[in-house]
Amino acid sequence: MSDLPEPGELLALATTVAREAGDLLLRGRLGHVEAAATKSSPTDVVTALDRASEELVGRRLRTARPDDGILGEEGSDDAGTSGVRWVVDPLDGTVNYLYRLPNWAVSIAAEVNGQVVAGVVHAPALGVTYTAALGEGAFRSAFPASGADPHPTRLTGSTETDLSRSLVATGFGYGAERRAAQGAVLARVLPRVRDIRRFGAAALDLCAAAEGSLDAYYERGPHLWDWAAGGIVATEAGLRLGGLHGRAESVDLVVAAPPALFGPLHDLLAADPPADRD
């Protein structure tokens, strides 16, 4: 299509909408927050604020671009007719949000004809927004009380080349069987790296790897909305993003690491078959 929007245009819209959803979630956090339902297991929770955030994001995106598709974690699934599809996690890190921990974010990515071309991960409680557009780099912006950061920092990832000196983030699924399998993998990975971190929000893990506050990230079981926006932030920062045995990232495995670390980390993880999906 000749009239498809530029990545920067989609990123600007995504950023505006993510910040509005983040404000809604911050206001909701002032009151009593509780799990409204569970999904794949009793520990996999959703709050009313997850749903309110996705409804707001969907409404704003459809108002601005009514022919676009939307795929959201809380049920939105519309293919659209424009060639553009938005991939939305309205509250990545719901358990953190429920427990009033700061590592949670609104994650919005834009696909054009199936390729992610823009993404924003907005973390209101941390005071940061991560953004990336295809071919334009990845950036971290602070937003103090005085307003948005006029000088965002360009992200370039870690310069570490030795897996044994690498700080690696991961996440865990919610099903007991998957967690047992992930624990077994972790037991083998842990002695081979500097240390492991588990923050509870895949999008923010990817962004932390992009800015070099982590050296790498891996996880089995995340869905497209978990990695779409954070993934383009990571790749635009120079990281390699992929899955098992040369395949693209998927629910079976997502790895994000500098090129020098990607191979050794992948090989360490590939020794085990994927666990059953949640």
Secondary structure as GFF3:
##gff-version 3
##sequence-region A 1 278
A	DSSP	alpha_helix	7	29	.	.	.	ID=ss1
A	DSSP	beta_strand	35	38	.	.	.	ID=ss2
A	DSSP	beta_strand	45	47	.	.	.	ID=ss3
A	DSSP	alpha_helix	48	64	.	.	.	ID=ss4
A	DSSP	beta_strand	69	72	.	.	.	ID=ss5
A	DSSP	beta_strand	77	78	.	.	.	ID=ss6
A	DSSP	beta_strand	84	92	.	.	.	ID=ss7
A	DSSP	alpha_helix	94	98	.	.	.	ID=ss8
A	DSSP	beta_strand	105	112	.	.	.	ID=ss9
A	DSSP	beta_strand	115	123	.	.	.	ID=ss10
A	DSSP	beta_strand	128	133	.	.	.	ID=ss11
A	DSSP	beta_strand	138	142	.	.	.	ID=ss12
A	DSSP	beta_strand	153	154	.	.	.	ID=ss13
A	DSSP	three_ten_helix	163	165	.	.	.	ID=ss14
A	DSSP	beta_strand	167	170	.	.	.	ID=ss15
A	DSSP	alpha_helix	176	189	.	.	.	ID=ss16
A	DSSP	three_ten_helix	190	192	.	.	.	ID=ss17
A	DSSP	beta_strand	195	197	.	.	.	ID=ss18
A	DSSP	alpha_helix	202	211	.	.	.	ID=ss19
A	DSSP	beta_strand	216	219	.	.	.	ID=ss20
A	DSSP	alpha_helix	224	236	.	.	.	ID=ss21
A	DSSP	beta_strand	240	242	.	.	.	ID=ss22
A	DSSP	three_ten_helix	244	246	.	.	.	ID=ss23
A	DSSP	beta_strand	254	257	.	.	.	ID=ss24
A	DSSP	alpha_helix	259	270	.	.	.	ID=ss25
###
